[in-house]
Amino acid sequence: MTSKEYTEYDRLTHEMELHFIALTPQFMEYCENVIFGEEIEDLRYYCFHFYNDNYLSHLFHKLSHRIERLFKQVDPVQFPDLSNGFVNLLIYLKEPIARENDTEYKAENFVYWRNQILQDPALAYNGSFRKYLQVL
């Protein structure tokens, strides 16, 4: 991205992370990295988790809608990399919606989170993660 695109990104997203910090700083950093052109494989699992979380799904939906609005505000001719970055992030954010009835997708995500819990047993004490310990 060019310095103009970074400036435009900063203008568009000024203090936005404060509104979505409950989605975790790591998740927000992943989102930003995707906008800047990186591929973050783990982001798809976080999107699944937040989309299906009883407490944070509304905030996840708000983030998705905010990114859509920002994408529509970006001039793709003047800021092509920034526009592409927002599109790439939207692909991650919309995947749980598009694949809501896909049992293989759901199983893959459950396996991922189950393995995360096995690596960090403290997650098992968090009610949001207990569902991944259940058998599909």
RATA-V632495 format. One record per residue. N is the residue number from 1. RES is the residue in one small letter. PHI is phi in degrees with one decimal (999 if undefined). PSI is psi in whole degrees, 0 to 359 (none if undefined). Layout:
BEGIN
{{N/RES/PHI/PSI} {N/RES/PHI/PSI}}
END
This chain:
BEGIN
{{1/m/999/148} {2/t/-81.6/166} {3/s/-63.3/328} {4/k/-63.5/321} {5/e/-69.2/321} {6/y/-63.1/320} {7/t/-63.3/317} {8/e/-65.5/320} {9/y/-59.4/313} {10/d/-61.1/319} {11/r/-63.5/315} {12/l/-69.1/325} {13/t/-106.4/14} {14/h/-50.5/120} {15/e/61.7/12} {16/m/-63.3/323} {17/e/-60.8/334} {18/l/-64.7/328} {19/h/-75.4/337} {20/f/-120.6/16} {21/i/-61.9/335} {22/a/-63.4/341} {23/l/-79.5/6} {24/t/83.7/140} {25/p/-59.3/323} {26/q/-62.8/316} {27/f/-62.0/316} {28/m/-64.5/323} {29/e/-65.6/318} {30/y/-58.0/315} {31/c/-60.4/314} {32/e/-63.9/319} {33/n/-63.3/323} {34/v/-64.8/317} {35/i/-59.9/324} {36/f/-84.1/6} {37/g/107.4/359} {38/e/-85.4/156} {39/e/-104.5/127} {40/i/-119.2/100} {41/e/-59.2/320} {42/d/-66.2/340} {43/l/-59.5/323} {44/r/-61.9/327} {45/y/-73.4/322} {46/y/-63.8/319} {47/c/-60.9/316} {48/f/-58.9/313} {49/h/-61.8/310} {50/f/-67.9/325} {51/y/-62.3/324} {52/n/-98.8/2} {53/d/-80.2/131} {54/n/-61.1/327} {55/y/-95.4/331} {56/l/-112.2/358} {57/s/-62.4/323} {58/h/-62.8/322} {59/l/-70.5/323} {60/f/-62.1/317} {61/h/-64.2/321} {62/k/-64.0/319} {63/l/-61.9/315} {64/s/-59.4/315} {65/h/-66.2/322} {66/r/-64.0/317} {67/i/-64.3/322} {68/e/-59.6/315} {69/r/-63.7/318} {70/l/-63.6/318} {71/f/-57.9/318} {72/k/-68.0/337} {73/q/-82.9/342} {74/v/-83.2/131} {75/d/-79.6/111} {76/p/-66.9/341} {77/v/-79.5/315} {78/q/-76.9/326} {79/f/-129.4/66} {80/p/-64.6/320} {81/d/-69.1/322} {82/l/-65.9/318} {83/s/-60.6/314} {84/n/-63.7/323} {85/g/-62.9/318} {86/f/-65.9/321} {87/v/-61.9/314} {88/n/-61.3/319} {89/l/-65.4/319} {90/l/-61.4/326} {91/i/-60.4/314} {92/y/-63.1/314} {93/l/-68.0/330} {94/k/-91.2/348} {95/e/-56.6/315} {96/p/-61.5/329} {97/i/-72.7/313} {98/a/-65.9/331} {99/r/-112.1/25} {100/e/-55.2/324} {101/n/-101.2/12} {102/d/-87.0/106} {103/t/-67.5/327} {104/e/-65.3/318} {105/y/-61.6/314} {106/k/-62.7/315} {107/a/-63.0/318} {108/e/-60.0/318} {109/n/-68.7/320} {110/f/-62.8/319} {111/v/-63.5/315} {112/y/-57.0/309} {113/w/-70.3/326} {114/r/-60.8/317} {115/n/-65.3/324} {116/q/-63.5/321} {117/i/-66.9/322} {118/l/-65.8/328} {119/q/-78.2/331} {120/d/-134.7/84} {121/p/-57.1/341} {122/a/-61.6/333} {123/l/-63.0/330} {124/a/-64.1/337} {125/y/-83.4/350} {126/n/-88.4/122} {127/g/-55.9/331} {128/s/-68.0/339} {129/f/-105.0/347} {130/r/-59.6/328} {131/k/-59.9/335} {132/y/-77.2/348} {133/l/-86.0/347} {134/q/-77.9/152} {135/v/-78.7/139} {136/l/-71.7/none}}
END
